Amino acid sequence: MATSQVIARPYAPPSGVEHVNVRHTERFTVVGNHLSQHPELSLAARGLALHIQSLPPGAKVGIKALAARLPADSEHRIAEALRELEEHGYLKRTRVRSPEGKVYTRTVSYNHPDPAALDKAQTQTVKPRKPRPTPAPSPKPTPAPPPPPSRPAEPAPLPRVPAPTAKKPPRPPLPQPLNPRPQLLHAAALLLVGLQNQDRELVLTEEQIDFLTPGVAAWFERDASPAAVRKALTEDLPRPVRFPAQLLRHRLTVSLPSGRSLPAAYRAVPMQNCDDCDRGFRASEPGRCDDCGSERRSAPSA
């Protein structure tokens, strides 16, 4: 007769939840099951209570502050959850007036709504610990006091430098053409517009072009060619060019060519030395000054 064999039933995993727990050693919050399994609180209220209990003291827990911290929930849903927690004893909000007269909300979070548990927690918090008796120290020979340290010599006070009182000299004005002809101004404006094709950092606005156009026209009046003006404005530029209009204004003013090529009406009268008294005077040709010339003219009549 064959012996009977016991066949083990195949293993079937349970249909409920399985827990895989890891022990936390930092950044964790202890929450009672009375909160996590509360039969009357909504999931939103339970999650909000857990979030508030995990915050440090002094954190903002107003509706707008929580809505900014929890963007997935609306202000209406957060306000409803706060009311639930307040009704079931997990939260208490009171209006307090400061000595300055400002009214603010004082919020107290409770991790347990049971009054008996609250009294026990307060008793454990208030009850002072008995200090441990410390043994009387054995007398030790007192060493001789060290000599007082020598006081370091105070450094001599630095001489005070007076604040500068002189004002900066005003900036020289932009050169202006003596005869601002429309053709001259148009050519000057075209030159300024074309500077950005030569250097990408020399981009000017319409207002800046209108302001700088007379300066370029003044160069043209002094027989400066467009190539010479373009070279003077774009040669050896600092990098990066942060203020192109101010840089071009400075170069047009400082590097303005002399007026030797201007018409005779606009040329400066040169200095001459008098043939008789050797004094300096302004005249287009060498000769005598006005005093010597008048004396020589009056001499034959005398």
C-alpha positions as CSV (number, residue, x, y, z in Angstrom):
1,M,0.0,0.0,0.0
2,A,1.5,3.3,-1.0
3,T,2.1,6.0,1.6
4,S,0.1,9.2,1.4
5,Q,2.0,12.5,0.8
6,V,1.0,15.9,2.2
7,I,1.2,18.5,-0.5
8,A,1.7,22.1,0.9
9,R,-0.7,24.7,-0.3
10,P,0.8,27.3,-2.7
11,Y,1.8,30.6,-1.0
12,A,-0.7,33.4,-1.8
13,P,0.2,37.0,-0.8
14,P,-2.3,38.7,1.4
15,S,-4.7,41.0,-0.3
16,G,-4.2,43.9,2.1
17,V,-1.4,46.5,2.2
18,E,2.2,45.5,3.0
19,H,4.5,47.9,4.9
20,V,8.1,48.4,4.2
21,N,9.3,50.7,7.0
22,V,12.7,52.4,7.3
23,R,13.7,53.9,10.6
24,H,14.1,57.7,10.4
25,T,17.0,59.3,12.1
26,E,16.6,62.9,11.0
27,R,13.9,65.2,9.5
28,F,10.8,63.3,10.7
29,T,7.6,64.2,12.5
30,V,5.7,61.9,15.0
31,V,2.0,61.8,14.2
32,G,-0.6,59.9,16.2
33,N,-3.1,57.5,14.6
34,H,-5.9,59.5,16.1
35,L,-5.0,62.1,13.4
36,S,-4.0,59.9,10.5
37,Q,-7.1,57.6,11.0
38,H,-9.6,60.3,12.2
39,P,-13.0,59.1,11.1
40,E,-14.5,62.7,10.7
41,L,-11.6,64.6,9.2
42,S,-11.1,64.8,5.5
43,L,-7.9,63.7,3.9
44,A,-7.1,67.4,3.1
45,A,-7.5,68.4,6.7
46,R,-5.3,65.4,7.9
47,G,-2.6,66.2,5.4
48,L,-2.7,69.9,6.3
49,A,-2.4,69.1,10.0
50,L,0.6,66.9,9.2
51,H,2.2,69.7,7.2
52,I,1.6,72.3,10.0
53,Q,3.1,70.0,12.7
54,S,6.2,69.5,10.5
55,L,6.9,73.2,10.3
56,P,9.3,75.0,12.6
57,P,8.0,77.4,15.3
58,G,7.3,80.8,13.9
59,A,6.4,79.7,10.4
60,K,3.6,81.5,8.6
61,V,0.4,79.3,8.5
62,G,-2.1,81.8,7.1
63,I,-4.3,80.9,4.2
64,K,-2.2,82.9,1.6
65,A,1.1,81.6,3.1
66,L,-0.1,78.0,2.9
67,A,-1.5,78.5,-0.6
68,A,1.9,79.8,-1.8
69,R,3.7,76.9,-0.1
70,L,1.1,74.3,-1.4
71,P,0.2,75.4,-5.0
72,A,-1.7,72.2,-5.6
73,D,-4.5,73.3,-3.2
74,S,-6.6,76.4,-3.6
75,E,-7.2,79.0,-0.9
76,H,-10.8,77.8,-0.5
77,R,-9.8,74.2,0.2
78,I,-7.1,75.3,2.6
79,A,-9.6,77.5,4.5
80,E,-12.0,74.6,4.8
81,A,-9.3,72.3,6.1
82,L,-8.3,74.8,8.7
83,R,-11.9,75.1,9.9
84,E,-12.1,71.3,10.2
85,L,-8.9,71.2,12.3
86,E,-10.1,74.0,14.5
87,E,-13.5,72.2,15.1
88,H,-11.8,69.0,16.2
89,G,-9.2,70.6,18.5
90,Y,-6.1,70.3,16.4
91,L,-5.8,74.0,15.8
92,K,-6.7,77.2,17.6
93,R,-6.7,80.7,16.1
94,T,-7.2,83.8,18.2
95,R,-7.1,87.5,17.3
96,V,-4.5,89.4,19.4
97,R,-3.9,93.2,19.4
98,S,-0.3,94.3,19.8
99,P,0.8,97.3,22.0
100,E,1.1,99.3,18.9
101,G,-2.6,98.6,18.1
102,K,-2.0,96.2,15.2
103,V,-4.3,93.2,15.1
104,Y,-2.8,89.8,14.1
105,T,-3.8,86.1,14.3
106,R,-2.1,83.9,16.8
107,T,-2.2,80.2,15.7
108,V,-1.5,77.3,18.0
109,S,-1.1,73.7,16.6
110,Y,-1.9,70.7,18.9
111,N,-0.6,67.3,18.0
112,H,-3.3,65.7,20.3
113,P,-6.8,67.1,20.8
114,D,-7.5,65.2,24.0
115,P,-7.6,67.7,27.0
116,A,-6.2,65.1,29.4
117,A,-3.3,64.5,27.1
118,L,-2.8,68.3,26.8
119,D,-2.7,68.7,30.6
120,K,-0.2,65.8,30.9
121,A,2.0,67.4,28.2
122,Q,1.9,70.8,29.9
123,T,2.7,69.1,33.3
124,Q,5.6,67.3,31.8
125,T,6.8,70.6,30.2
126,V,6.4,72.8,33.3
127,K,7.8,70.3,35.9
128,P,11.4,71.3,36.5
129,R,14.1,68.7,36.8
130,K,15.9,68.3,40.0
131,P,19.5,69.4,39.7
132,R,22.1,66.7,40.4
133,P,24.1,67.4,43.5
134,T,27.6,68.4,42.6
135,P,30.5,67.3,44.8
136,A,32.3,70.1,46.7
137,P,35.4,70.9,44.8
138,S,38.6,70.2,46.7
139,P,40.6,73.4,47.5
140,K,43.4,74.0,45.1
141,P,46.3,76.3,45.7
142,T,45.6,79.6,44.0
143,P,48.4,80.6,41.6
144,A,49.8,84.0,41.6
145,P,48.0,86.4,39.4
146,P,49.7,87.0,36.1
147,P,51.2,90.5,35.6
148,P,48.9,92.9,33.8
149,P,49.5,92.9,30.1
150,S,51.3,95.9,28.7
151,R,49.0,98.2,26.9
152,P,50.0,98.5,23.3
153,A,50.9,101.9,22.1
154,E,48.1,103.6,20.2
155,P,48.8,104.2,16.6
156,A,49.2,107.8,15.5
157,P,46.0,109.1,14.0
158,L,46.0,109.3,10.2
159,P,45.8,112.7,8.8
160,R,42.3,113.6,7.6
161,V,42.1,114.2,3.9
162,P,39.7,117.0,3.2
163,A,36.8,116.2,0.9
164,P,37.2,117.6,-2.6
165,T,35.4,120.9,-2.9
166,A,36.3,121.9,-6.4
167,K,33.6,121.2,-8.9
168,K,34.3,119.4,-12.0
169,P,34.6,121.6,-15.1
170,P,31.6,121.5,-17.4
171,R,31.9,119.3,-20.5
172,P,32.8,121.2,-23.6
173,P,29.9,121.7,-26.0
174,L,29.5,119.7,-29.1
175,P,30.9,121.5,-32.2
176,Q,28.4,123.2,-34.3
177,P,28.7,124.0,-38.1
178,L,29.0,127.7,-39.0
179,N,26.8,127.2,-42.0
180,P,24.4,124.2,-41.3
181,R,23.4,123.5,-44.9
182,P,20.8,120.7,-45.4
183,Q,23.1,118.7,-47.7
184,L,25.9,118.8,-45.1
185,L,23.6,117.7,-42.2
186,H,22.1,114.9,-44.4
187,A,25.6,113.6,-45.2
188,A,26.6,113.7,-41.5
189,A,23.4,111.8,-40.5
190,L,24.1,109.1,-43.1
191,L,27.6,108.7,-41.8
192,L,26.3,108.2,-38.2
193,V,23.7,105.6,-39.4
194,G,26.4,103.7,-41.2
195,L,28.7,103.3,-38.2
196,Q,26.8,100.2,-37.0
197,N,27.7,98.5,-40.3
198,Q,31.4,99.0,-39.4
199,D,31.0,98.1,-35.7
200,R,28.0,96.3,-34.2
201,E,28.4,98.1,-30.9
202,L,27.9,101.5,-32.4
203,V,24.1,101.4,-32.6
204,L,22.5,104.8,-32.1
205,T,18.9,105.9,-31.6
206,E,17.2,108.5,-33.8
207,E,17.4,111.1,-31.0
208,Q,21.2,110.4,-30.5
209,I,21.8,110.7,-34.3
210,D,19.9,114.1,-34.4
211,F,22.1,115.3,-31.5
212,L,25.4,114.2,-33.0
213,T,24.7,115.3,-36.6
214,P,25.9,118.9,-36.1
215,G,29.2,117.7,-34.7
216,V,29.9,115.6,-37.8
217,A,28.8,118.5,-40.0
218,A,31.4,120.7,-38.2
219,W,34.1,118.2,-39.2
220,F,32.9,118.3,-42.8
221,E,33.2,122.2,-42.8
222,R,36.9,121.8,-41.9
223,D,37.5,119.7,-45.0
224,A,37.5,116.4,-43.1
225,S,36.6,113.6,-45.5
226,P,33.9,111.0,-44.5
227,A,36.7,108.3,-44.3
228,A,38.7,110.5,-41.9
229,V,35.7,111.1,-39.7
230,R,34.8,107.4,-39.7
231,K,38.3,106.5,-38.7
232,A,38.4,109.0,-35.9
233,L,35.2,107.7,-34.5
234,T,35.8,104.0,-34.8
235,E,39.6,103.6,-34.2
236,D,40.8,101.9,-31.0
237,L,37.4,101.6,-29.3
238,P,37.2,100.3,-25.7
239,R,35.5,96.9,-25.3
240,P,32.7,96.6,-24.6
241,V,31.3,99.9,-25.8
242,R,28.7,100.6,-23.1
243,F,27.7,104.2,-24.1
244,P,28.3,104.7,-27.8
245,A,26.6,108.1,-28.0
246,Q,28.7,109.6,-25.2
247,L,31.9,108.1,-26.7
248,L,31.2,109.6,-30.1
249,R,30.3,112.9,-28.6
250,H,33.7,113.0,-26.8
251,R,35.7,112.1,-29.9
252,L,33.8,114.7,-32.0
253,T,34.6,117.4,-29.4
254,V,38.2,116.6,-28.4
255,S,39.5,115.5,-31.8
256,L,38.0,118.4,-33.8
257,P,40.4,119.4,-36.6
258,S,41.8,123.0,-36.7
259,G,40.1,125.7,-38.7
260,R,42.9,126.4,-41.2
261,S,40.8,125.2,-44.0
262,L,37.8,127.4,-43.1
263,P,36.9,130.4,-45.2
264,A,38.8,133.6,-44.6
265,A,35.8,135.2,-42.8
266,Y,36.0,132.5,-40.1
267,R,39.8,132.2,-39.7
268,A,41.6,133.5,-36.6
269,V,43.7,136.7,-37.2
270,P,47.4,135.8,-36.6
271,M,49.7,137.6,-34.2
272,Q,52.3,140.1,-35.6
273,N,55.2,142.0,-34.0
274,C,55.3,145.8,-34.6
275,D,58.2,146.9,-36.7
276,D,58.8,150.0,-34.5
277,C,58.0,149.1,-30.9
278,D,58.1,145.3,-31.2
279,R,54.7,144.9,-29.5
280,G,52.4,142.1,-30.4
281,F,49.2,142.8,-32.3
282,R,46.8,141.0,-34.5
283,A,46.9,141.6,-38.2
284,S,46.8,139.6,-41.4
285,E,50.2,140.9,-42.6
286,P,53.4,142.2,-40.8
287,G,53.7,146.0,-40.2
288,R,53.1,148.5,-37.4
289,C,50.6,148.5,-34.6
290,D,47.9,151.1,-34.4
291,D,49.8,153.4,-32.0
292,C,52.9,153.5,-34.1
293,G,51.0,153.9,-37.3
294,S,49.0,156.9,-35.9
295,E,52.2,158.6,-34.7
296,R,53.9,158.2,-38.1
297,R,50.8,159.6,-39.8
298,S,50.7,162.6,-37.5
299,A,54.4,163.4,-37.7
300,P,54.5,165.3,-41.2
301,S,51.5,167.4,-40.2
302,A,53.5,168.7,-37.1
